[in-house]
Each structure stands twice: as C-alpha cells, then as structure tokens.
C-alpha cells in the first residue's frame, strides 16, 4: 500500500546521499534490481565507521535514516517526525559544538 510514508522512505535516500555522497544501492546498476532489493526489505548499506562514529551529527543521521527506512510503513516515522527529530538533534549538536566537541 502506498501512503505518504513512501515519501519518508525517499527522504531516507536523500539523507543517505548527504551522509555518504553515494547513491543508495550504488552497487546495483539497474532500477529493476534496486526495486527488487527494496521490495525484499534490503536497505542501503552504511560503512561501519559511519555507524560507529562518535560525532553527534553522524549519530543523528543514522537514527534519522533508520526512522525513514523502517520497512513496515505502519511503523515508519512521518517526514514531520524525522524533521522534528533532526531539528532537536541539530540544536543539541550546536550546543555541544559551542562547548568544544571535537570530531575524532
């Protein structure tokens, strides 16, 4: 079933490109293959270094992408919920930055 939550999944793809500078499913070169992967619940992969990052902005992006990539659309966050989460995290990151947080 298609709902507005399909747009949230697409938002996850946009966040993925911002975070990785790669297209989701970049290793798969056809739309058909990508569609099959999505249908089977396969998500774009992130480098383990990015997932394990201590930087709060990286952590926020990982959480936001997971919110977007929830396979069950009934459990998937709305785009507004992802926006609100990222706004909250951006405020927190800016606060930490003012207090001297350094990226490893």
C-alpha positions as CSV (number, residue, x, y, z in Angstrom):
1,X,0.0,0.0,0.0
2,X,1.3,3.4,-0.9
3,X,0.8,6.3,1.5
4,X,2.7,9.5,2.3
5,X,5.1,7.2,4.2
6,X,6.7,6.3,0.8
7,X,8.0,9.9,0.8
8,X,9.6,9.3,4.1
9,X,11.4,6.3,2.6
10,X,12.6,8.7,-0.1
11,X,13.7,11.2,2.5
12,X,15.9,8.4,3.9
13,X,17.5,8.1,0.4
14,X,18.2,11.8,0.4
15,X,19.8,11.6,3.8
16,X,21.8,8.6,2.7
17,X,23.3,10.7,-0.2
18,X,24.1,13.6,2.1
19,X,25.8,11.3,4.5
20,X,27.7,9.1,2.1
21,X,28.0,11.1,-1.1
22,X,26.8,7.9,-2.9
23,X,23.5,6.8,-4.4
24,X,21.6,4.3,-2.3
25,X,22.2,0.8,-3.8
26,X,25.1,2.3,-5.8
27,X,26.5,-1.2,-6.4
28,X,23.3,-2.1,-8.2
29,X,23.2,-0.6,-11.6
30,X,19.6,-1.1,-12.7
31,X,16.2,0.2,-11.4
32,X,14.8,-3.3,-11.6
33,X,17.5,-4.7,-9.3
34,X,17.1,-1.7,-6.8
35,X,13.3,-2.2,-6.8
36,X,13.7,-5.9,-6.0
37,X,16.1,-5.1,-3.2
38,X,13.7,-2.6,-1.7
39,X,10.8,-5.0,-2.1
40,X,12.7,-7.7,-0.2
41,X,13.5,-5.2,2.6
42,X,17.2,-4.7,1.8
43,X,18.4,-1.3,2.9
44,X,21.3,0.7,1.6
45,X,24.4,-0.2,3.5
46,X,26.4,2.3,5.5
47,X,30.1,2.0,6.2
48,X,30.7,0.6,9.8
49,X,32.9,3.6,10.5
50,X,30.0,5.9,9.9
51,X,27.6,3.8,12.0
52,X,30.2,3.7,14.9
53,X,31.0,7.4,14.7
54,X,31.0,9.3,18.0
55,X,30.1,12.5,16.2
56,X,26.6,13.6,17.2
57,X,25.7,14.7,13.7
58,X,26.6,11.3,12.3
59,X,24.7,9.6,15.0
60,X,21.6,11.7,14.3
61,X,21.8,10.9,10.6
62,X,22.0,7.2,11.3
63,X,18.9,7.4,13.5
64,X,17.0,9.5,11.1
65,X,17.8,7.1,8.2
66,X,16.6,4.2,10.3
67,X,13.4,6.1,11.0
68,X,12.9,6.6,7.3
69,X,13.9,3.1,6.2
70,X,11.5,1.2,8.5
71,X,10.2,-1.5,6.2
72,X,6.7,-1.6,7.6
73,X,5.1,1.6,6.5
74,X,2.7,1.5,9.5
75,X,5.7,1.7,11.9
76,X,7.7,4.2,9.7
77,X,8.0,7.7,11.0
78,X,6.3,10.5,9.1
79,X,8.5,13.1,7.4
80,X,7.4,15.6,10.1
81,X,8.6,13.3,12.8
82,X,12.0,12.9,11.1
83,X,12.2,16.7,10.7
84,X,11.4,17.3,14.3
85,X,14.0,14.7,15.4
86,X,16.7,16.3,13.2
87,X,15.8,19.8,14.5
88,X,16.1,18.6,18.1
89,X,19.5,16.9,17.3
90,X,20.8,20.0,15.4
91,X,20.1,22.1,18.4
92,X,21.9,19.6,20.6
93,X,24.9,19.3,18.2
94,X,25.2,23.1,18.1
95,X,25.1,23.3,21.9
96,X,27.9,20.6,22.0
97,X,29.9,22.4,19.4
98,X,29.8,25.6,21.4
99,X,31.0,23.6,24.3
100,X,34.0,22.3,22.4
101,X,33.0,18.9,21.0
102,X,35.7,17.7,18.5
103,X,35.3,15.0,15.8
104,X,37.7,12.1,16.1
